């Protein structure tokens, strides 16, 4: 296809007229062949970065073929090319000749170019003998060609001779009559014209919502700019006060003056940098909304029914994504134009070295707490650590910030309780509170009356349990083969990795089996099939399974729909050998114990390899046969090291912290609750032991034949796998 200067009809990669353009999630389109080349040259086959805006688009196993066709760009490219033909910029080949002879006539009915010989055949064939043929060289004929192309009917990609006259609501796809009576005959389909207005109204509603969001963003950007001016003005005001005071005390305070000026500049720079970053993000969002608004206006006002319906699905997805992002976006300026400065001269002669302070560098929106386990118990003190951070996300190494903590029961009209805050003077704050009621709570933590990152938090408060006297099993979940691990979701559904039957069995809280994920009794390596699954972990509605004999991790929804998989058999980075235990940290990283490779492999949430945790022989922290994994309240990882008869503790990055082993023989499963109680399934000794927060044994429960996986639910109930008795016990 010839080059063309019409930017709306040319690909941004090859600068040629579009050939089979495909639309990315960001709604930018490029030639299919150009995108395929980019994908082949890129680092991943499951996603592709847009060459225009660099936003990533996820791809299915079909690759570029899974992206929506941009029929509007196809039309614009065809019109641009035929305009060139009408102007006589180049000749066109016959659409029928094998040898590609030069076309002299154009069939307005078929929208095809024909040479003299093919035109004769066209006239003599009964089905086409009455078609209108016009000259490719005469002016009148050229205009007819352009008019025909402008109204050229699109044909079905499956049935090339049939026009697209129907829309399938079930598949969100365009259909011809043969598709309708074929594989779509049981689907909900409508004629194109009847569905056009209904779908158009939905697109118009998105246009209104995105326009409103764009207006609010403009207002927010204006506020950010005003606050920026206020910060700059306050910066000058503070500098003036500093100068006045230090001019009065020039001889003694000259060095201190310069230090405070530098501190003031640093604080102002931090505020300006934070506001600049916020402004850039808001402008970026405004730009994205402007693009989608423009796209929606074009789709609803200019597109044909075919074009609009082809583009509608990805456009609405994109619009909803942007609106979801907008809903989560803070529109208030992240910094106030205040810079408190202390310039009291009392006792100045004796305190010259510590005189003065310019405050305001802490960023509440960057500050975090270590809420690893979002649960607590009535009447039990719950402790957390707040880390104050600056605009770059680094520790802000000063105290003095106004920190407030409150805990309120959701749905209650009663006032919540306030927490105790201890300023450690190093940028961290100890937080503690004691819940007085059970149920779902809202935990709010503010710095200078501004919420910290992700605050308010959801915190579930349970009734306390006396684990020292725990003995009787309250429920038994019977299965047909050996259970390797167990997990419980927030709705109290119980997920059991049935190692012997190669599946996941799901029970409700009453003990009824509600579904089976995988093929019971059938080992397999296909997606959503398992071979001796030993480990299972839940993160919200996402389930991770250690597919042990397939040497991989499978990521599925909690109802069993396959999402992705990662790893293969081996000992290299990102490979696994007989994975057993699995745990997810608060950042979504996946920690996997490898029984045979003697290590814990760490992956990002998308399956990309991060690092290994192995320990070393020098301090006796080396892992021998790691099995169960669990995180404590300080974000440290506890590893049940089966053959070394110990629990070894590491930071998430792999630094050895400690180990405890006095009462353990072949530990397998491990779980830790919000109070620090540790529950360990002892495999060969066939028992469940309970340790307090100081790792002292407080209880032992027998009646197991090889205990394996262990977990707790949000109410403090303990679940343990009884491997050879084909059951899971709830205490």
C-alpha positions in Angstrom: 0.0 0.0 0.0 1.4 3.4 -0.9 2.5 6.0 1.7 0.0 8.7 2.5 0.2 12.0 4.4 -3.3 11.7 5.8 -2.4 11.1 9.5 -5.9 9.7 10.4 -5.4 7.0 7.8 -1.7 6.1 8.4 -0.2 3.8 10.9 2.0 5.5 13.5 4.6 2.7 13.3 5.1 2.2 9.5 3.7 5.5 8.4 1.8 3.7 5.6 -1.9 3.5 5.1 -3.5 1.1 7.6 -3.5 -2.6 6.8 -5.9 -4.6 9.0 -5.7 -2.1 11.9 -6.1 -3.4 15.4 -7.1 -1.4 18.5 -5.1 -1.6 21.7 -6.8 -1.1 25.2 -5.9 2.6 25.1 -7.8 2.9 21.8 -4.8 3.7 19.7 -4.7 1.6 16.5 -1.8 0.2 14.3 -1.4 -2.2 11.5 -1.7 -5.8 12.6 1.6 -6.7 11.0 3.4 -3.8 12.8 2.0 -4.9 16.1 3.0 -8.5 15.5 6.5 -7.4 14.8 6.6 -5.3 18.0 5.3 -8.3 19.9 7.9 -10.6 18.4 10.7 -8.2 19.3 9.3 -7.4 22.8 10.1 -9.1 26.2 6.6 -10.5 26.7 4.1 -12.4 24.6 1.2 -11.7 27.0 1.2 -7.9 26.8 2.2 -5.1 24.5 3.1 -1.4 25.2 1.4 1.2 23.0 4.0 3.0 20.8 2.0 6.2 21.3 1.2 6.4 25.0 3.2 3.4 26.3 0.2 2.0 28.1 0.3 -1.8 28.3 -2.4 -3.9 26.7 -2.9 -7.5 27.9 -3.1 -10.2 25.2 -4.7 -13.6 25.2 -3.0 -16.7 23.8 -4.2 -15.6 20.4 -1.8 -12.6 20.5 -2.6 -9.7 18.2 -5.5 -11.6 16.7 -7.4 -11.1 20.0 -7.4 -7.3 19.6 -10.5 -5.7 18.1 -10.4 -4.6 14.5 -10.6 -0.9 14.0 -13.1 -0.7 11.1 -13.1 3.0 11.1 -9.4 3.2 10.4 -9.9 0.5 7.7 -12.5 2.7 6.0 -10.3 5.9 6.3 -7.3 4.0 4.8 -9.4 2.8 1.9 -10.9 6.2 1.2 -7.4 7.8 1.4 -6.1 5.2 -1.1 -8.9 5.6 -3.5 -8.6 9.4 -3.3 -5.0 8.9 -4.5 -6.3 6.7 -7.4 -8.9 9.3 -8.4 -6.2 11.9 -8.5 -4.2 9.6 -10.8 -1.3 9.1 -8.3 -0.9 5.5 -9.3 -2.5 2.7 -11.3 -4.4 -0.1 -9.6 -4.2 -3.8 -10.3 -7.1 -6.0 -11.3 -8.7 -7.7 -8.3 -9.4 -10.9 -10.3 -6.3 -11.5 -12.4 -3.7 -14.0 -11.2 -1.1 -11.9 -13.1 -2.4 -8.7 -11.7 -3.2 -6.8 -14.9 -3.9 -3.1 -14.9 -7.5 -2.3 -14.0 -9.5 -0.1 -16.5 -13.0 -0.6 -15.1 -14.6 -0.7 -11.6 -17.7 -2.6 -10.6 -19.8 -0.3 -8.3 -21.8 -3.3 -7.1 -18.9 -5.5 -6.1 -16.5 -2.7 -5.3 -13.8 -4.5 -7.4 -11.3 -3.3 -10.0 -11.3 -5.2 -13.3 -9.0 -5.4 -16.3 -10.5 -5.6 -19.9 -10.6 -9.4 -19.9 -12.1 -9.8 -16.5 -14.6 -7.1 -17.2 -15.8 -9.1 -20.2 -16.3 -12.2 -18.0 -18.1 -10.0 -15.4 -20.6 -8.8 -18.0 -21.1 -12.3 -19.4 -21.7 -14.0 -15.9 -25.4 -14.2 -15.2 -25.1 -13.0 -11.5 -23.1 -9.9 -12.4 -24.3 -9.1 -16.0 -26.4 -6.2 -14.7 -23.7 -4.6 -12.5 -22.6 -1.0 -13.2 -19.1 -0.8 -14.6 -17.4 2.6 -14.7 -14.1 3.8 -16.2 -11.0 4.1 -14.0 -9.6 6.9 -16.2 -12.5 9.2 -17.0 -13.4 11.8 -14.4 -17.1 10.8 -14.0 -16.0 7.2 -13.5 -13.5 8.1 -10.8 -16.2 10.0 -8.8 -18.5 7.0 -9.0 -15.6 4.8 -7.7 -15.1 7.1 -4.7 -18.9 7.1 -3.9 -19.0 3.3 -4.1 -16.0 2.9 -1.7 -17.5 5.4 0.7 -20.5 3.1 1.0 -18.8 -0.2 0.6 -20.5 -2.9 2.6 -18.2 -4.9 5.0 -18.2 -8.6 4.5 -18.0 -11.4 7.1 -14.5 -12.7 7.9 -15.9 -16.3 8.0 -18.2 -16.1 5.0 -16.4 -13.7 2.6 -19.3 -13.2 0.2 -21.9 -12.3 2.9 -22.5 -8.8 4.3 -22.6 -8.0 8.0 -26.2 -7.2 8.8 -26.6 -8.5 12.4 -25.1 -8.0 15.9 -24.7 -10.8 18.4 -25.3 -9.5 21.9 -24.1 -12.8 23.4 -20.6 -12.5 21.7 -20.4 -8.8 21.1 -19.7 -9.6 17.5 -20.9 -8.7 14.0 -22.7 -11.5 12.0 -23.8 -12.3 8.5 -27.0 -14.3 7.8 -25.0 -17.5 7.6 -23.4 -16.9 11.0 -26.9 -16.3 12.4 -28.3 -19.6 11.2 -25.0 -21.3 12.0 -23.1 -21.3 15.3 -24.9 -18.2 16.6 -28.5 -19.5 16.1 -29.0 -20.0 19.9 -27.6 -16.5 20.7 -29.3 -13.2 21.3 -28.9 -11.3 18.1 -30.5 -8.3 16.4 -30.5 -6.6 13.1 -27.8 -3.9 12.9 -30.1 -0.9 12.5 -32.3 -1.9 15.4 -29.4 -2.2 17.9 -27.6 1.0 16.7 -29.6 3.6 18.6 -29.6 1.5 21.9 -25.8 1.1 21.8 -25.4 4.7 20.7 -27.2 6.0 23.8 -24.8 4.0 26.0 -21.8 5.6 24.3 -23.4 9.0 24.7 -23.8 8.4 28.4 -20.1 7.5 28.6 -19.4 10.8 26.8 -21.3 12.7 29.4 -19.6 11.0 32.3 -16.1 11.4 30.8 -16.8 15.1 30.0 -17.9 15.7 33.6 -14.8 13.9 34.9 -12.6 16.0 32.6 -14.2 19.2 34.0 -13.5 18.1 37.6 -9.9 17.3 36.6 -9.5 20.8 35.1 -10.8 22.3 38.3 -8.4 20.1 40.4 -5.4 21.0 38.2 -6.3 24.7 38.8 -6.4 24.1 42.5 -3.0 22.4 42.4 -1.5 25.3 40.5 -3.0 27.8 43.1 -1.6 25.8 46.0 1.7 25.7 44.2 1.7 29.5 44.1 0.8 29.5 47.7 3.7 27.2 48.6 6.1 29.5 46.6 4.7 32.6 48.3 4.9 30.9 51.8 8.5 29.9 50.9 9.4 33.5 50.3 7.6 34.5 53.5 9.5 32.0 55.6 12.8 33.0 54.0 12.1 36.6 54.8 11.4 35.8 58.5 14.5 33.7 58.7 16.6 36.5 57.1 15.2 39.1 59.5 15.9 37.0 62.6 19.4 36.0 61.5 20.3 39.6 60.5 19.5 40.5 64.1 21.7 37.7 65.4 24.2 37.7 62.5 27.4 37.0 64.3 26.2 34.0 66.3 23.6 32.5 63.9 25.2 32.9 60.5 26.0 29.2 60.1 22.6 28.1 61.4 20.9 30.6 59.2 22.4 29.0 56.1 21.4 25.6 57.3 17.8 26.6 57.8 17.6 28.3 54.5 18.7 25.1 52.9 16.2 23.2 55.0 13.5 25.6 53.9 14.4 25.2 50.2 14.4 21.4 50.6 10.9 21.4 52.1 9.6 23.8 49.4 11.2 21.6 46.7 9.5 18.6 48.2 6.1 20.3 48.2 6.6 21.6 44.7 7.9 18.3 43.4 4.9 16.5 45.0 2.5 19.1 43.5 4.2 18.9 40.1 3.9 15.1 40.1 0.3 15.3 41.1 -0.4 18.0 38.4 1.3 15.8 35.8 -0.8 12.8 36.8 -3.9 14.8 36.7 -3.0 16.3 33.3 -2.2 12.9 32.0 -5.6 11.7 33.1 -7.2 14.8 31.6 -5.5 14.0 28.3 -6.7 10.4 28.4 -10.3 11.6 29.1 -10.0 14.1 26.2 -9.0 11.3 23.9 -11.8 9.1 24.9 -14.3 12.0 24.7 -13.0 12.7 21.2 -13.3 9.1 20.4 -16.8 8.8 21.7 -17.9 11.9 19.8 -16.5 10.5 16.7 -18.0 7.1 17.2 -21.5 8.4 18.0 -21.5 11.1 15.3 -19.5 9.9 12.4 -19.2 6.1 12.5 -21.5 3.8 10.6 -23.3 1.1 12.5 -20.7 -1.5 11.6 -17.9 0.8 12.6 -19.5 1.9 15.8 -20.5 -1.6 16.9 -17.0 -3.0 16.1 -15.4 -0.3 18.3 -18.0 -0.1 21.0 -16.8 -2.9 23.2 -13.1 -1.8 23.6 -14.2 1.8 23.8 -16.6 1.2 26.7 -14.0 -0.9 28.5 -11.5 1.9 28.0 -14.0 4.5 29.2 -14.9 2.5 32.2 -11.2 1.9 33.1 -10.5 5.7 32.9 -13.6 6.5 35.0 -12.6 3.8 37.6 -9.2 5.4 37.8 -10.8 8.8 38.0 -13.0 7.7 40.9 -10.0 6.5 42.9 -8.0 9.7 42.1 -7.6 12.3 44.8 -8.6 15.6 43.3 -7.5 17.7 46.3 -3.9 19.1 46.2 -1.6 16.7 48.0 0.2 19.6 49.8 -1.0 22.6 51.7 0.7 26.0 51.3 1.9 26.0 54.9 5.5 25.7 56.1 5.5 26.2 59.9 8.8 27.7 61.0 10.0 28.0 64.6 12.1 31.1 65.3 11.7 31.7 69.1 14.8 33.4 70.5 14.3 32.3 74.1 17.4 30.7 75.5 19.0 31.1 72.1 22.5 31.6 73.4 22.5 28.1 75.0 20.6 26.3 72.2 22.1 27.9 69.1 23.0 24.6 67.4 19.5 23.2 67.7 17.7 26.5 66.9 15.0 26.6 64.3 13.0 24.1 62.2 11.3 24.1 58.9 8.5 21.5 58.8 6.2 20.0 56.2 8.3 17.3 54.5 6.2 14.3 55.5 3.7 13.1 52.8 0.7 11.4 54.4 -0.3 9.9 51.0 3.1 8.1 50.9 3.1 6.9 54.5 2.2 3.3 55.3 1.5 0.9 58.2 2.4 -2.8 58.6 -1.1 -4.2 58.5 -0.1 -7.6 57.3 -3.1 -9.4 58.8 -6.3 -7.3 58.6 -7.8 -8.8 61.8 -7.8 -8.2 65.5 -9.5 -9.6 68.6 -12.0 -8.0 71.1 -10.2 -6.9 74.3 -6.7 -7.7 72.9 -4.3 -4.9 72.2 -3.3 -4.6 68.5 0.0 -3.0 67.7 1.1 -1.5 64.3 4.0 0.5 63.1 3.4 3.7 61.0 6.3 4.7 58.7 6.2 8.4 57.6 7.6 9.0 54.1 8.5 12.0 52.0 7.4 12.8 48.5 9.9 10.2 47.1 8.5 7.4 49.2 11.6 7.4 51.4 11.6 7.4 55.2 11.1 10.9 56.6 13.7 10.9 59.4 11.9 13.3 61.8 9.1 13.1 64.3 6.7 15.8 65.4 3.8 15.1 63.0 0.2 15.1 64.2 -0.8 11.5 64.0 -4.4 10.3 64.8 -5.8 6.8 64.9 -9.5 5.9 65.2 -11.4 2.6 65.0 -15.1 2.5 64.2 -17.6 -0.3 63.9 -19.2 -0.2 60.4 -22.9 0.4 60.5 -22.9 1.6 64.1 -23.9 5.1 65.3 -21.7 4.8 68.3 -18.4 6.8 68.4 -15.3 4.8 67.6 -12.3 4.4 69.8 -9.1 6.4 69.5 -5.7 4.7 69.3 -2.5 5.5 71.2 0.4 6.9 69.2 4.0 6.9 70.3 6.4 9.2 68.3 9.7 7.4 68.0 11.4 10.6 66.7 12.8 8.8 63.7 10.0 9.0 61.3 8.1 6.0 62.7 5.2 5.9 65.1 4.0 3.1 67.3 0.3 2.6 67.1 -1.9 0.6 69.4 -5.6 0.2 70.1 -7.9 -2.3 71.8 -11.1 -3.2 70.0 -14.3 -3.3 72.2 -16.7 -4.9 69.7 -16.7 -7.7 67.1 -17.4 -7.2 63.5 -16.2 -5.2 60.4 -14.4 -2.0 61.4 -12.9 1.0 59.7 -9.4 1.9 60.8 -8.5 5.5 60.0 -4.9 6.8 60.3 -4.1 10.4 59.5 -1.1 12.6 59.5 -1.9 16.4 59.9 -5.6 15.4 59.3 -4.8 13.8 55.9 -5.3 10.1 55.4 -2.2 7.9 54.9 -1.9 5.6 51.9 -5.0 3.3 51.6 -6.6 4.7 54.8 -9.2 4.0 56.0 -8.5 0.3 56.2 -11.0 -2.6 56.6 -10.3 -4.4 59.9 -12.2 -7.5 61.0 -12.5 -7.8 64.8 -13.3 -11.3 66.1 -14.1 -12.7 69.5 -11.0 -13.9 71.4 -10.1 -17.6 71.6 -8.4 -19.5 74.3 -5.9 -21.7 72.3 -4.4 -23.2 75.4 -7.5 -25.3 76.0 -8.4 -26.0 72.4 -9.0 -29.7 71.9 -12.4 -30.7 70.4 -12.9 -30.6 66.7 -16.0 -28.6 65.8 -16.4 -29.8 62.2 -14.8 -32.4 59.9 -14.5 -31.9 56.1 -14.3 -35.4 54.6 -12.7 -35.9 51.2 -11.8 -38.8 49.0 -8.0 -38.7 49.2 -5.0 -37.1 50.9 -5.3 -33.3 51.7 -2.1 -31.4 51.2 -3.2 -27.9 52.2 -6.2 -25.8 53.2 -7.3 -22.1 52.9 -10.4 -20.2 54.0 -11.8 -17.1 52.3 -13.6 -14.1 53.9 -17.0 -15.8 53.3 -15.8 -18.8 55.3 -15.6 -21.1 52.2 -13.0 -23.8 52.7 -10.6 -24.7 49.9 -8.7 -28.0 50.1 -5.9 -29.1 47.9 -6.7 -32.8 47.4 -3.2 -34.0 46.6 -4.2 -37.7 46.0 -7.1 -36.8 43.6 -5.3 -33.9 41.8 -8.0 -31.3 42.4 -9.3 -28.5 44.7 -12.4 -29.3 46.7 -14.4 -26.3 47.9 -16.8 -26.5 50.9 -19.1 -24.0 52.5 -18.9 -23.2 56.2 -21.5 -25.9 56.9 -19.4 -28.7 55.4 -21.2 -29.1 52.1 -19.1 -29.6 49.0 -20.0 -26.8 46.6 -17.6 -27.4 43.7 -14.5 -29.1 42.5 -11.8 -27.3 40.6 -9.7 -29.5 38.3 -10.4 -33.1 37.3 -11.0 -35.4 40.4 -8.9 -38.5 40.2 -7.4 -37.3 36.9 -3.9 -35.9 36.9 -3.3 -33.4 34.1 -1.1 -30.7 32.8 -3.6 -28.5 30.9 -4.8 -25.2 32.3 -6.9 -25.6 35.4 -5.7 -29.2 35.7 -3.4 -30.4 38.5 -0.9 -33.1 39.4 -0.6 -33.6 43.1 -1.4 -30.0 44.3 0.2 -29.5 47.7 -0.1 -25.8 48.4 -2.9 -23.3 48.2 -3.2 -19.6 49.1 -6.0 -17.0 48.6 -5.6 -13.2 48.0 -9.1 -11.7 47.8 -10.9 -13.6 45.1 -7.6 -14.9 43.5 -6.4 -18.4 44.2 -2.8 -19.6 43.8 -2.1 -23.3 43.7 1.3 -25.1 44.0 0.8 -27.6 41.2 3.6 -29.8 42.7 4.2 -32.6 40.1 3.7 -30.2 37.2 6.4 -28.0 38.9 4.4 -24.8 38.4 2.1 -22.3 40.0 -1.4 -21.8 38.7 -3.4 -18.5 39.3 -7.1 -18.9 39.2 -10.2 -17.1 40.4 -11.7 -18.4 43.5 -14.5 -20.1 41.5 -11.9 -21.9 39.4 -11.5 -19.8 36.2 -8.0 -20.0 34.9 -6.0 -16.7 34.8 -2.4 -17.6 34.3 0.5 -20.0 35.2 4.2 -19.6 35.7 7.4 -21.6 36.1 8.6 -24.9 34.8 10.7 -27.8 36.1 14.3 -26.9 36.9 16.6 -25.1 39.3 17.2 -21.9 37.4 15.7 -18.5 38.2 12.0 -18.6 37.8 12.0 -22.5 37.7 10.6 -24.8 40.4 11.1 -28.3 41.6 8.3 -29.9 43.7 6.8 -26.7 45.1 5.0 -27.3 48.4 4.0 -24.3 50.4 2.7 -21.0 49.0 2.1 -17.6 50.7 1.2 -14.1 49.5 2.5 -11.0 51.1 0.6 -7.7 51.5 2.1 -6.4 48.2 0.8 -9.4 46.2 4.2 -11.2 45.8 4.0 -15.0 45.6 6.4 -17.0 47.9 6.8 -20.6 47.0 8.8 -23.3 49.0 10.7 -25.8 46.8 11.1 -29.1 48.6 13.7 -30.4 46.2 15.6 -27.2 45.3 15.9 -26.3 49.1 14.9 -22.7 48.7 11.9 -20.3 48.6 11.3 -18.7 45.2 9.7 -15.2 45.2 7.6 -14.0 42.2 5.8 -10.8 41.5 2.0 -11.0 41.2 2.2 -11.4 37.4 4.6 -14.4 37.7 7.8 -12.6 37.0 10.7 -14.0 39.0 12.0 -11.7 41.8 14.6 -13.5 44.0 15.4 -16.6 46.1 15.5 -17.1 49.8 18.0 -19.9 50.8 19.8 -19.0 54.0 23.4 -20.1 54.4 25.3 -22.8 56.3 27.5 -20.2 58.1 24.8 -19.3 60.6 22.8 -22.5 60.2 20.0 -20.7 58.4 20.3 -22.8 55.2 17.0 -24.4 54.1 17.0 -28.2 53.8 13.5 -29.2 52.7 11.2 -26.2 53.1 7.4 -26.9 53.2 4.9 -24.6 54.8 5.1 -20.8 54.7 3.4 -18.0 56.8 3.9 -14.3 57.4 3.8 -12.8 60.9 2.6 -9.3 61.9 6.0 -7.8 61.3 6.0 -9.0 57.6 8.6 -11.7 58.3 8.4 -15.0 56.5 8.3 -18.2 58.7 9.5 -21.3 56.8 8.7 -24.8 58.1 11.9 -26.6 57.2 10.9 -30.2 57.3 14.1 -32.2 57.5 16.0 -29.7 59.8 13.1 -29.9 62.3 12.8 -26.1 62.7 11.0 -22.9 61.7 13.4 -20.4 60.1 12.4 -16.8 59.9 13.5 -14.4 57.1 12.7 -10.9 55.9 10.7 -10.9 52.6 14.0 -10.0 50.9 15.8 -13.0 52.3 17.7 -11.8 55.3 17.9 -14.4 58.1 16.2 -13.2 61.3 15.9 -16.2 63.7 14.8 -19.8 64.1 13.0 -21.9 66.7 12.9 -25.7 66.9 12.8 -27.0 70.4 9.4 -28.9 70.0 9.4 -29.7 66.3 9.9 -33.0 64.4 9.2 -32.8 60.7 7.1 -29.6 60.6 4.9 -29.4 57.4 2.1 -26.8 57.5 2.3 -23.5 59.4 -0.1 -20.6 60.1 0.2 -17.4 62.3 -2.7 -15.3 63.6 -3.0 -11.6 64.3 -2.0 -12.2 68.0 1.2 -14.0 67.0 0.0 -17.5 67.9 1.7 -20.1 65.6 0.0 -23.3 64.5 2.2 -26.1 63.1 1.2 -29.4 61.5 3.8 -32.0 62.6 4.0 -34.6 59.9 5.7 -37.7 61.3 4.6 -37.1 64.9 1.0 -36.8 63.7 -0.1 -33.8 65.8 -0.9 -30.1 65.7 1.1 -27.9 68.1 0.3 -24.4 69.1 2.9 -21.8 70.2 2.4 -18.4 71.7 3.9 -15.2 70.5 7.2 -16.1 72.3 7.3 -19.4 70.5 6.5 -21.4 73.6 4.4 -24.5 73.3 0.9 -23.9 74.9 -1.1 -26.8 73.5 -0.9 -30.0 71.5 -3.7 -31.7 69.6 -3.3 -35.3 68.6 -5.6 -37.7 66.5 -3.9 -37.0 63.2 -2.2 -39.4 60.8 0.4 -37.2 59.2 -0.6 -33.6 59.7 0.1 -31.3 56.7 -1.4 -27.9 55.8 -2.7 -25.5 58.4 -4.6 -22.2 58.3 -6.8 -19.9 60.4 -9.9 -18.0 59.3 -10.9 -14.4 60.3 -12.8 -15.7 63.4 -9.7 -17.4 64.8 -10.8 -21.0 63.9 -8.0 -23.4 63.1 -8.1 -25.8 60.1 -5.6 -28.7 59.8 -5.1 -31.3 57.2 -5.2 -35.0 58.4 -3.4 -36.4 55.5 -3.9 -40.2 55.7 -7.4 -40.0 57.2 -8.6 -38.1 54.2 -10.1 -35.1 56.1 -9.6 -31.5 57.3 -10.3 -30.8 61.0 -11.8 -27.5 62.2 -11.1 -26.4 65.8 
